[in-house]
Amino acid sequence: MITSILLVLALVAQVTDAYTAFVTGAKGYLGSALVKELQQCEKCSSIIVASRKPAPGTDKVCFDMEDIDSVRRSIESTRPDVIFHLAGAFSSCEPEEVEEKIVRPNVIGTENVMNAAKEFGVNHVVLASSMAAVRGGKQEPKDGEVRLD
């Protein structure tokens, strides 16, 4: 996973000079690893965490990805150069609840982030997700896969 993160950071570094990174999902497994790498990255001048809880060594903005006004305010006030959208709704739920509790919030949240990025001129957005977005909260990993929760 760290190799993938370093590859993404190297690609971002090729298309922009010193940059401000806006990270959603920074308290998750992938997001927390990304923030650690960004903190070591010379070209990353500022890390903005869009979260309900702050991460050490970052600036925090209040953020509800399902609320377009919250997303717009966060992106407009910080004017990041790159957005790493890693946040997502995840819960253990019954199959009939997957659409309401997982799919809908993730689709709306991603749509809100992408629309606000476009509106405020953010040219670089990196989107990543997990197996929970595909399988839902109750399914176990297949043989050879690693469960990270």
N, CA, C and O of each residue as an XYZ file, in Angstrom:
596
protein
N       0.813     -1.186      0.000
C       0.000      0.000      0.000
C       0.866      1.262      0.000
O       0.577      2.206     -0.736
N       1.902      1.289      0.802
C       2.764      2.467      0.860
C       3.388      2.728     -0.506
O       3.549      3.882     -0.903
N       3.738      1.670     -1.224
C       4.280      1.837     -2.568
C       3.278      2.561     -3.459
O       3.660      3.441     -4.231
N       2.012      2.204     -3.363
C       0.971      2.866     -4.154
C       0.855      4.337     -3.780
O       0.715      5.195     -4.650
N       0.913      4.622     -2.496
C       0.824      6.012     -2.036
C       2.015      6.807     -2.562
O       1.847      7.929     -3.039
N       3.201      6.242     -2.478
C       4.388      6.950     -2.960
C       4.314      7.187     -4.464
O       4.753      8.229     -4.950
N       3.764      6.233     -5.199
C       3.587      6.408     -6.638
C       2.639      7.559     -6.936
O       2.912      8.385     -7.806
N       1.536      7.612     -6.222
C       0.579      8.718     -6.409
C       1.242     10.050     -6.088
O       1.086     11.012     -6.841
N       1.973     10.123     -4.993
C       2.648     11.371     -4.623
C       3.672     11.772     -5.672
O       3.819     12.957     -5.970
N       4.379     10.807     -6.233
C       5.355     11.110     -7.288
C       4.657     11.656     -8.525
O       5.161     12.578     -9.166
N       3.512     11.097     -8.861
C       2.754     11.610    -10.011
C       2.250     13.020     -9.763
O       2.322     13.872    -10.649
N       1.742     13.271     -8.571
C       1.271     14.626     -8.228
C       2.435     15.607     -8.293
O       2.278     16.722     -8.791
N       3.591     15.208     -7.800
C       4.767     16.080     -7.806
C       5.204     16.437     -9.224
O       5.787     17.500     -9.439
N       4.934     15.575    -10.180
C       5.310     15.857    -11.565
C       4.425     16.918    -12.204
O       4.861     17.609    -13.126
N       3.209     17.058    -11.738
C       2.282     17.985    -12.383
C       2.119     19.301    -11.642
O       1.448     20.205    -12.140
N       2.710     19.428    -10.479
C       2.577     20.670     -9.732
C       3.817     20.897     -8.880
O       4.509     19.953     -8.500
N       4.084     22.162     -8.587
C       5.180     22.492     -7.675
C       4.692     22.271     -6.248
O       3.893     21.369     -5.999
N       5.166     23.082     -5.318
C       4.705     22.958     -3.940
C       3.185     23.013     -3.931
O       2.589     23.858     -4.598
N       2.568     22.133     -3.192
C       1.116     22.046     -3.232
C       0.502     21.902     -1.845
O       1.137     21.460     -0.888
N      -0.765     22.299     -1.787
C      -1.595     22.107     -0.616
C      -2.468     20.895     -0.872
O      -3.168     20.828     -1.882
N      -2.430     19.941      0.038
C      -3.209     18.711     -0.097
C      -4.431     18.770      0.810
O      -4.338     19.146      1.979
N      -5.551     18.400      0.265
C      -6.826     18.325      0.980
C      -7.175     16.845      1.038
O      -7.342     16.210     -0.003
N      -7.290     16.283      2.251
C      -7.473     14.846      2.404
C      -8.785     14.559      3.120
O      -9.011     15.031      4.234
N      -9.653     13.780      2.470
C     -10.836     13.260      3.144
C     -10.530     11.834      3.569
O      -9.767     11.131      2.906
N     -11.124     11.410      4.672
C     -10.878     10.039      5.135
C      -9.533      9.848      5.790
O      -8.994      8.742      5.780
N      -8.981     10.896      6.357
C      -7.636     10.832      6.928
C      -7.557      9.991      8.205
O      -6.459      9.651      8.645
N      -8.666      9.661      8.788
C      -8.641      8.817      9.979
C      -8.742      7.334      9.640
O      -8.615      6.484     10.521
N      -8.968      7.023      8.377
C      -9.042      5.632      7.946
C      -7.661      5.044      7.728
O      -6.648      5.725      7.887
N      -7.633      3.784      7.367
C      -6.372      3.071      7.185
C      -5.527      3.697      6.078
O      -4.361      4.027      6.297
N      -6.103      3.858      4.909
C      -5.372      4.443      3.784
C      -5.095      5.925      4.021
O      -3.986      6.397      3.770
N      -6.092      6.654      4.499
C      -5.932      8.093      4.719
C      -4.858      8.429      5.737
O      -4.088      9.369      5.542
N      -4.800      7.668      6.824
C      -3.784      7.947      7.843
C      -2.382      7.658      7.305
O      -1.431      8.371      7.628
N      -2.257      6.616      6.488
C      -0.957      6.326      5.867
C      -0.578      7.435      4.884
O       0.584      7.834      4.812
N      -1.552      7.926      4.134
C      -1.288      9.016      3.191
C      -0.828     10.269      3.920
O       0.142     10.904      3.505
N      -1.509     10.633      4.996
C      -1.131     11.835      5.749
C       0.306     11.720      6.259
O       1.058     12.694      6.204
N       0.691     10.557      6.748
C       2.075     10.359      7.219
C       3.068     10.592      6.085
O       4.099     11.234      6.284
N       2.762     10.072      4.897
C       3.654     10.266      3.751
C       3.676     11.723      3.306
O       4.734     12.247      2.957
N       2.526     12.381      3.314
C       2.471     13.799      2.938
C       3.300     14.653      3.898
O       3.933     15.626      3.486
N       3.292     14.287      5.168
C       4.068     15.035      6.161
C       5.569     14.948      5.879
O       6.326     15.830      6.285
N       6.001     13.899      5.191
C       7.414     13.729      4.845
C       7.759     14.287      3.460
O       8.932     14.375      3.097
N       6.752     14.654      2.706
C       6.935     15.078      1.326
C       7.356     16.551      1.257
O       6.649     17.426      1.758
N       8.488     16.813      0.646
C       9.009     18.179      0.569
C       8.113     19.112     -0.228
O       8.018     20.297      0.093
N       7.459     18.605     -1.254
C       6.624     19.458     -2.101
C       5.263     19.768     -1.494
O       4.575     20.679     -1.953
N       4.869     19.028     -0.476
C       3.572     19.273      0.161
C       3.736     20.354      1.215
O       4.293     20.111      2.286
N       3.245     21.555      0.902
C       3.434     22.691      1.804
C       2.407     22.740      2.923
O       2.664     23.332      3.971
N       1.253     22.129      2.717
C       0.194     22.157      3.720
C      -0.719     20.953      3.534
O      -1.004     20.541      2.409
N      -1.175     20.396      4.656
C      -2.107     19.271      4.631
C      -3.376     19.712      5.332
O      -3.354     20.074      6.508
N      -4.471     19.680      4.609
C      -5.766     20.038      5.170
C      -6.571     18.759      5.306
O      -6.795     18.053      4.323
N      -7.003     18.460      6.514
C      -7.782     17.263      6.762
C      -9.248     17.651      6.889
O      -9.623     18.427      7.768
N     -10.057     17.110      6.015
C     -11.497     17.320      6.070
C     -12.087     16.167      6.859
O     -12.308     15.079      6.329
N     -12.337     16.423      8.133
C     -12.710     15.343      9.034
C     -13.459     15.908     10.231
O     -13.449     17.113     10.484
N     -14.097     15.022     10.948
C     -14.735     15.443     12.196
C     -13.718     15.453     13.340
O     -13.948     16.078     14.375
N     -12.583     14.750     13.145
C     -11.541     14.681     14.170
C     -10.211     15.079     13.546
O      -9.891     14.620     12.449
N      -9.425     15.923     14.217
C      -8.152     16.358     13.636
C      -7.091     15.262     13.654
O      -7.126     14.345     14.475
N      -6.159     15.385     12.733
C      -4.992     14.505     12.707
C      -3.777     15.346     13.089
O      -3.685     16.500     12.670
N      -2.850     14.807     13.868
C      -1.673     15.581     14.278
C      -0.889     16.107     13.079
O      -0.715     15.398     12.088
N      -0.417     17.348     13.172
C       0.423     17.934     12.133
C      -0.326     18.394     10.896
O       0.278     18.583      9.841
N      -1.633     18.578     11.012
C      -2.442     18.986      9.872
C      -3.361     20.140     10.268
O      -3.568     20.409     11.451
N      -3.900     20.808      9.265
C      -4.970     21.767      9.491
C      -6.272     21.009      9.296
O      -6.356     20.137      8.431
N      -7.291     21.331     10.088
C      -8.551     20.608     10.006
C      -9.666     21.550      9.583
O      -9.728     22.694     10.035
N     -10.540     21.071      8.720
C     -11.768     21.787      8.390
C     -12.939     20.855      8.655
O     -12.840     19.643      8.466
N     -14.053     21.437      9.098
C     -15.263     20.641      9.306
C     -15.812     20.227      7.950
O     -15.814     21.012      7.002
N     -16.268     19.011      7.872
C     -16.598     18.454      6.571
C     -17.640     17.362      6.713
O     -17.459     16.422      7.487
N     -18.726     17.481      5.973
C     -19.732     16.432      5.868
C     -19.914     16.181      4.384
O     -20.531     16.993      3.695
N     -19.397     15.089      3.885
C     -19.367     14.876      2.438
C     -20.745     14.754      1.805
O     -20.880     14.911      0.592
N     -21.765     14.479      2.601
C     -23.118     14.407      2.047
C     -23.784     15.781      1.948
O     -24.834     15.913      1.320
N     -23.195     16.785      2.550
C     -23.756     18.138      2.556
C     -22.960     19.002      1.573
O     -21.831     19.395      1.866
N     -23.540     19.295      0.421
C     -22.832     20.043     -0.622
C     -22.342     21.389     -0.124
O     -21.255     21.821     -0.507
N     -23.113     22.067      0.721
C     -22.674     23.366      1.233
C     -21.433     23.221      2.111
O     -20.533     24.059      2.057
N     -21.383     22.164      2.917
C     -20.210     21.906      3.756
C     -18.983     21.633      2.887
O     -17.895     22.141      3.157
N     -19.168     20.835      1.852
C     -18.059     20.498      0.944
C     -17.587     21.758      0.214
O     -16.387     22.015      0.125
N     -18.519     22.528     -0.300
C     -18.165     23.755     -1.029
C     -17.398     24.722     -0.126
O     -16.366     25.262     -0.524
N     -17.908     24.941      1.096
C     -17.233     25.861      2.039
C     -15.816     25.385      2.333
O     -14.881     26.186      2.352
N     -15.654     24.095      2.561
C     -14.341     23.544      2.901
C     -13.341     23.739      1.770
O     -12.206     24.154      2.002
N     -13.760     23.444      0.564
C     -12.847     23.550     -0.576
C     -12.626     25.008     -0.965
O     -11.509     25.396     -1.304
N     -13.675     25.809     -0.918
C     -13.523     27.229     -1.255
C     -12.602     27.944     -0.272
O     -11.782     28.766     -0.679
N     -12.728     27.637      1.017
C     -11.928     28.349      2.021
C     -10.471     27.923      2.033
O      -9.611     28.689      2.469
N     -10.175     26.719      1.564
C      -8.794     26.229      1.621
C      -8.072     26.281      0.281
O      -6.842     26.322      0.247
N      -8.807     26.281     -0.810
C      -8.239     26.335     -2.169
C      -7.059     25.377     -2.348
O      -5.947     25.814     -2.641
N      -7.295     24.077     -2.175
C      -6.187     23.117     -2.321
C      -5.750     22.974     -3.774
O      -6.492     23.303     -4.700
N      -4.541     22.482     -3.951
C      -4.020     22.168     -5.280
C      -4.393     20.753     -5.695
O      -4.561     20.464     -6.880
N      -4.521     19.873     -4.705
C      -4.882     18.482     -4.972
C      -5.802     17.989     -3.859
O      -5.597     18.295     -2.684
N      -6.815     17.224     -4.249
C      -7.715     16.592     -3.283
C      -7.489     15.087     -3.347
O      -7.511     14.484     -4.419
N      -7.270     14.498     -2.179
C      -7.219     13.053     -2.039
C      -8.531     12.656     -1.376
O      -8.680     12.798     -0.162
N      -9.483     12.159     -2.162
C     -10.800     11.800     -1.622
C     -10.808     10.317     -1.266
O     -10.952      9.450     -2.127
N     -10.650     10.053      0.038
C     -10.563      8.691      0.541
C     -11.697      8.368      1.501
O     -11.834      7.225      1.937
N     -12.512      9.367      1.835
C     -13.593      9.166      2.798
C     -14.693      8.321      2.191
O     -14.926      8.338      0.983
N     -15.350      7.596      3.042
C     -16.486      6.814      2.593
C     -17.277      6.284      3.765
O     -16.737      6.018      4.839
N     -18.563      6.139      3.538
C     -19.431      5.548      4.548
C     -19.216      4.039      4.546
O     -19.148      3.410      3.490
N     -19.113      3.482      5.716
C     -18.935      2.041      5.846
C     -19.627      1.614      7.129
O     -19.417      2.209      8.186
N     -20.442      0.593      7.033
C     -21.055      0.047      8.246
C     -21.464     -1.384      7.982
O     -21.694     -1.785      6.841
N     -21.551     -2.138      9.046
C     -22.110     -3.473      8.929
C     -23.616     -3.290      8.866
O     -24.218     -2.692      9.758
N     -24.210     -3.803      7.821
C     -25.650     -3.620      7.677
C     -26.248     -4.794      6.926
O     -25.542     -5.600      6.321
N     -27.529     -4.864      6.982
C     -28.256     -5.907      6.270
C     -28.237     -5.587      4.777
O     -28.139     -4.419      4.402
N     -28.328     -6.594      3.927
C     -28.281     -6.354      2.480
C     -29.281     -5.306      1.997
O     -28.973     -4.532      1.091
N     -30.462     -5.273      2.584
C     -31.461     -4.297      2.150
C     -31.122     -2.867      2.582
O     -31.747     -1.919      2.107
N     -30.140     -2.698      3.477
C     -29.734     -1.372      3.933
C     -28.501     -0.833      3.210
O     -28.129      0.326      3.398
N     -27.870     -1.662      2.388
C     -26.615     -1.277      1.737
C     -26.774      0.001      0.920
O     -25.929      0.892      1.001
N     -27.835      0.101      0.143
C     -28.020      1.299     -0.688
C     -28.107      2.562      0.168
O     -27.443      3.558     -0.118
N     -28.925      2.517      1.215
C     -29.129      3.703      2.056
C     -27.900      4.050      2.894
O     -27.553      5.226      3.006
N     -27.245      3.071      3.476
C     -26.170      3.324      4.429
C     -24.774      3.386      3.818
O     -23.871      3.985      4.402
N     -24.585      2.774      2.651
C     -23.246      2.732      2.062
C     -23.211      3.354      0.668
O     -22.467      4.306      0.433
N     -24.004      2.826     -0.251
C     -23.924      3.279     -1.638
C     -24.325      4.746     -1.772
O     -23.569      5.546     -2.323
N     -25.498      5.101     -1.278
C     -25.983      6.479     -1.451
C     -25.030      7.521     -0.851
O     -24.670      8.473     -1.544
N     -24.608      7.376      0.418
C     -23.682      8.382      0.968
C     -22.363      8.475      0.199
O     -21.820      9.567      0.031
N     -21.847      7.336     -0.267
C     -20.578      7.359     -0.993
C     -20.722      8.000     -2.367
O     -19.846      8.753     -2.792
N     -21.800      7.716     -3.055
C     -22.016      8.311     -4.377
C     -22.258      9.811     -4.240
O     -21.657     10.607     -4.962
N     -23.131     10.195     -3.323
C     -23.414     11.621     -3.123
C     -22.157     12.347     -2.651
O     -21.852     13.436     -3.138
N     -21.429     11.757     -1.711
C     -20.216     12.383     -1.202
C     -19.172     12.594     -2.279
O     -18.569     13.664     -2.360
N     -18.952     11.588     -3.102
C     -17.983     11.710     -4.185
C     -18.443     12.741     -5.208
O     -17.643     13.543     -5.689
N     -19.721     12.721     -5.538
C     -20.264     13.712     -6.471
C     -20.079     15.128     -5.923
O     -19.713     16.036     -6.669
N     -20.326     15.322     -4.639
C     -20.151     16.638     -4.027
C     -18.699     17.107     -4.079
O     -18.423     18.261     -4.406
N     -17.782     16.211     -3.755
C     -16.358     16.560     -3.791
C     -15.929     16.904     -5.222
O     -15.240     17.901     -5.440
N     -16.326     16.099     -6.174
C     -15.933     16.343     -7.570
C     -16.528     17.650     -8.101
O     -15.838     18.412     -8.779
N     -17.796     17.913     -7.798
C     -18.426     19.161     -8.259
C     -17.774     20.387     -7.635
O     -17.543     21.382     -8.322
N     -17.475     20.328     -6.340
C     -16.820     21.461     -5.680
C     -15.400     21.645     -6.208
O     -14.949     22.777     -6.383
N     -14.695     20.548     -6.462
C     -13.342     20.646     -7.029
C     -13.398     21.372     -8.371
O     -12.589     22.262     -8.636
N     -14.338     20.996     -9.200
C     -14.479     21.651    -10.503
C     -14.840     23.124    -10.340
O     -14.260     23.989    -10.994
N     -15.802     23.402     -9.463
C     -16.257     24.778     -9.249
C     -15.128     25.692     -8.787
O     -15.061     26.848     -9.207
N     -14.248     25.196     -7.937
C     -13.197     26.036     -7.363
C     -11.825     25.798     -7.982
O     -10.805     26.159     -7.395
N     -11.798     25.195     -9.159
C     -10.574     25.110     -9.941
C      -9.514     24.162     -9.432
O      -8.326     24.381     -9.674
N      -9.914     23.107     -8.729
C      -8.944     22.104     -8.288
C      -8.749     21.137     -9.455
O      -9.666     20.401     -9.821
N      -7.561     21.144    -10.028
C      -7.305     20.360    -11.235
C      -6.854     18.929    -10.973
O      -6.826     18.114    -11.895
N      -6.507     18.617     -9.748
C      -5.985     17.288     -9.426
C      -6.814     16.677     -8.293
O      -6.826     17.192     -7.174
N      -7.498     15.587     -8.592
C      -8.276     14.845     -7.596
C      -7.884     13.381     -7.690
O      -7.921     12.784     -8.766
N      -7.510     12.811     -6.559
C      -7.188     11.396     -6.481
C      -8.297     10.737     -5.669
O      -8.563     11.129     -4.533
N      -8.936      9.743     -6.253
C     -10.039      9.038     -5.614
C      -9.611      7.602     -5.341
O      -9.099      6.915     -6.224
N      -9.827      7.163     -4.115
C      -9.534      5.767     -3.776
C     -10.656      5.248     -2.900
O     -11.324      6.008     -2.198
N     -10.850      3.950     -2.952
C     -11.924      3.329     -2.200
C     -11.432      2.007     -1.625
O     -10.258      1.658     -1.754
N     -12.332      1.288     -0.997
C     -11.970      0.007     -0.387
C     -12.922     -1.080     -0.847
O     -13.882     -0.824     -1.574
N     -12.638     -2.290     -0.414
C     -13.507     -3.396     -0.790
C     -14.895     -3.232     -0.198
O     -15.847     -3.816     -0.716
N     -15.042     -2.457      0.871
C     -16.353     -2.250      1.475
C     -17.306     -1.565      0.504
O     -18.513     -1.799      0.550
N     -16.779     -0.733     -0.361
C     -17.623     -0.038     -1.331
C     -18.191     -1.000     -2.361
O     -19.239     -0.733     -2.948
N     -17.516     -2.104     -2.583
C     -17.951     -3.078     -3.578
C     -18.769     -4.194     -2.941
O     -19.764     -4.644     -3.510
N     -18.355     -4.633     -1.781
C     -18.961     -5.812     -1.166
C     -19.973     -5.510     -0.082
O     -20.749     -6.394      0.279
N     -19.999     -4.298      0.456
C     -20.866     -4.038      1.597
C     -20.186     -4.460      2.881
O     -19.125     -5.084      2.859
N     -20.796     -4.120      3.993
C     -20.161     -4.282      5.287
C     -20.123     -5.675      5.869
O     -19.329     -5.913      6.779
N     -20.936     -6.617      5.402
C     -21.017     -7.916      6.054
C     -20.172     -8.997      5.406
O     -20.020    -10.074      5.983
N     -19.631     -8.754      4.257
C     -18.926     -9.807      3.547
C     -17.474     -9.899      3.980
O     -16.820     -8.890      4.246
N     -16.996    -11.101      4.045
C     -15.615    -11.372      4.439
C     -14.715    -11.346      3.213
O     -15.177    -11.599      2.100
N     -13.419    -11.038      3.406
C     -12.487    -11.088      2.283
C     -12.325    -12.505      1.751
O     -12.526    -13.476      2.480
N     -11.963    -12.619      0.485
C     -11.682    -13.925     -0.115
C     -10.321    -14.407      0.368
O      -9.550    -13.634      0.936
N     -10.027    -15.679      0.146
C      -8.721    -16.224      0.500
C      -7.622    -15.394     -0.145
O      -7.709    -15.052     -1.324
N      -6.597    -15.071      0.617
C      -5.473    -14.317      0.097
C      -5.631    -12.804      0.262
O      -4.670    -12.056      0.081
N      -6.832    -12.355      0.601
C      -7.051    -10.933      0.837
C      -6.859    -10.642      2.315
O      -6.977    -11.537      3.153
N      -6.567     -9.403      2.629
C      -6.329     -9.014      4.022
C      -7.455     -8.092      4.455
O      -7.777     -7.125      3.766
N      -8.043     -8.391      5.583
C      -9.060     -7.506      6.161
C      -8.349     -6.506      7.057
O      -7.552     -6.899      7.909
N      -8.626     -5.213      6.876
C      -7.860     -4.178      7.556
C      -8.568     -3.555      8.752
O      -8.027     -2.629      9.356
N      -9.750     -4.027      9.114
C     -10.462     -3.384     10.217
C     -10.322     -4.080     11.526
O     -10.878     -3.630     12.528
